[in-house]
Amino acid sequence: MERRMPNSILAPVASALAVLAGLVLVMASFSFGPLSAHMALHIALMNVAAPLLAALLAPGGDVRPGRLWLLAALQIIALWAVHAPPVQRYLMASASLNVLAQVGLFLAAFCFWRALLRLAPNRRWHAIPVLALSGKLFCLLGVLLTFAPRLLFAMPSHADASHDLPAGLADQQLAGLLMITACPLSYLIAGVIMAAQIIRPAGALHPKPRDVR
């Protein structure tokens, strides 16, 4: 049962994340600038590509809950660190640094999702609070970007031109909206599927009596 769990959830996860990827691409098509494009890319990597690849490579193993919580914390710290204003300015000014940051976020997300899918059946309930906390902290970053009254990042395209500030703020707000819309959905989808995996075996322990007449 444990080894078959990732394969049993791969189809619904793939379908749901395909819808999520489509939503991100549609919203990104209205991008105002570099920050929203950057956000769409890392959402696609962390919340679509990473869990799908993890689901393909997850069978077997027995990850301890402490490791899952550690990887969740590392993923959240990496995301917030990359979006700290001083760091983000450097990343947007250097294509190579931006690529390295995206790769780092993808690897952090992949390790998190793989550990989550490799939890033993009797420890799988740990996935629910981990997913809920991760989703809320990701969403909080999106809220800050969306509702900030001023630019938090001085992007190269509008760093020195005052007439570009409205476009830059709109770009920042769209980036936050992408995060609010897409990131929590991936954790919600995974949480619902994991909860179903927890509940289903419990119901299977008490099969209905067969009619012997």
N, C-alpha and C positions, 0 to 999 in steps of 0.2 A: 504493500500500500504506500509506504513512504517513498519508494523510488518512482512510483507512477504518478505522484502528486503533481510535479511540475508539468508533465505531459498532459494531465487532465485539465489543467487550467490554461494551457498554452493557447487553445483555440479562442476561448472568450477574451483572454487578455489581448491577443493579436487583433481581434475584431475591434475591441474597444479602443485600443491604442491607434489603430488605423484611422478611426473616426477622429480621435484627438489630433493626430498628425494633420489630417485634412483641415480641421478647424484652425490650427496654428498657421498653416500655409495660406488659408483664405485671409486671416487677419493680417498676416505679414505682407500680403499683396498691397495693403493700404499703408505700408510703412512710410513714415515721414523722414526717417534718417537712420544713422548708423546704430544708435542704441537699440531701437526696436528690432532691427535686423539681427544684431548680436543676441538679443534676448530670444528671438524666434529660433536661432540656431542652437543655443544651449538648451532650450526646452525640447527641441527635437532630439538632441543627443541624450539628455539626462532622463527625460520622461517618456520617450518612445523607443529609441534605439537601445539604451542600456537595459531596460526591463525585458525587452524582447530577446536580446542576446543572452541575458541571464537566464531566461526561461528555457532557452535552447540548451544551455550548458549546465543547468542546475542539478540534474538527477544525482542521487546519492549524497552521502555526507550527513553530518549531524552537527550543525552549528549551534554553539551555546548562545543563549539570549544576551549575555554580556557582550559578546563580539558584535552582535547585531546592533545593540545600543551604541557601541563605540563607533561602528561604521556610519550609523545614522548621524551621530554628533560630528564626525569628520566631514560628512557630506554637507551638513548645514553650515559648519564653520567655513568650508571652502567656498560655498556659494556666497555667503555674506562677505567674506574677505575679498573675493573677486569684484564684488559690487561696491566696495568701499570707494568713495569718490577719488582719493589719490591714486589707488590702484587702477580704477577704471580709466582714468585719464591716460595713464601709461599704456594700458592695453589698447585703447582706441587709437593711440598714436603709433603703435607698432604692430604690424600684421603678424610678425613671428611670435611676439609675446601673446597676442590674442589667440593664436592657434594653440600655443602651449597651455594657456588657461582653459581653453575649450576641451583639450585632451585630458587635462587634469580633472575637470568637472565630470567628464564622461567616465573616467576610470573610477572616481569616487562613487558615482551613481551606480556603475556596474557592480562594484564590490558590495554595495549596500543591497541591491536587488538580488544578487546571487545568494548572499547570506540569508536574506529573508525567505527565499524559496527553498533553502536547505535546512530550515528549522525542522526538528523532529516533530511528529504529530502531537506529542504531549506538551510541546513547547510552542506550538503554533499560535497560541493566543497572544504571545508577546508581539506578534506582527500588528495587531490592532492599535494599541497605544503608540507604537513606533510610527506607524503610518499617519495616525491622527496628529501627532506632534510635528512630524516633518511637514505635512501639508499646511498646518497653521503657520509655521515659521516661514515657509516659502511664500505663503499668501501674504504674510505681514510685510515682506520686502516689496511685493507687488503693490500693496496698499500705500506704502511710503512713496513709491515712484509715481503712482497715479495721482495722489492727492497733495503732493508737495507743492507749495505755492510758488516755488522758484526752481531754477535749474540746480540739480545736485551735482551734475557732471558737466564740465566744460569740454564738449565734444569739438574735435578739430574743425568741423564744418561751420560751427557758429560760436567759436570761442571768443572772437574779437570783434564781432559785428552786432551792435545792439539791435538792429532791425531784424536779425535772425532769431532773437530770443523767443518769439511766439512759436516759430517752427520747431525750435529746440525743445521747448516745453511740451509741445504736442507729441514730439518724438518720445520724450521721457514718459509721458502719460500713456502712450500706446504700448511702450515696453512694459509698464506696470500692469496695464490691462491684459496683455498677453499672459503675464505671469499669474495674475489673479484667476484668469479663465482656465488656463491649461494645466498649470502645475497641480493645484488641489484635485483636479479631476483624476489624474493618474493615481494618486494615493487613495482617493475615494473608491475608484474602480477596483484597485488591488485589495483594499480593505473589505469590500463587499464580497469579493471572490474568496478571500481567505476565510472570512466568517462563514461562508457557505461550506467551505471545506472542513471547518471545525464542527459545524452543526450536523452535517450529513452523516459522518460515522456514528455520531451519538444516536441518531434515529435508526441506523442500521442495526444497532445492538438489540432492538426489540422488534423483530419482525412480527407481522400479523400471523396469528395461528391459522393453519390451513384447515379448510373444511374437509373432514374425512368421510363425510356421508356419501 
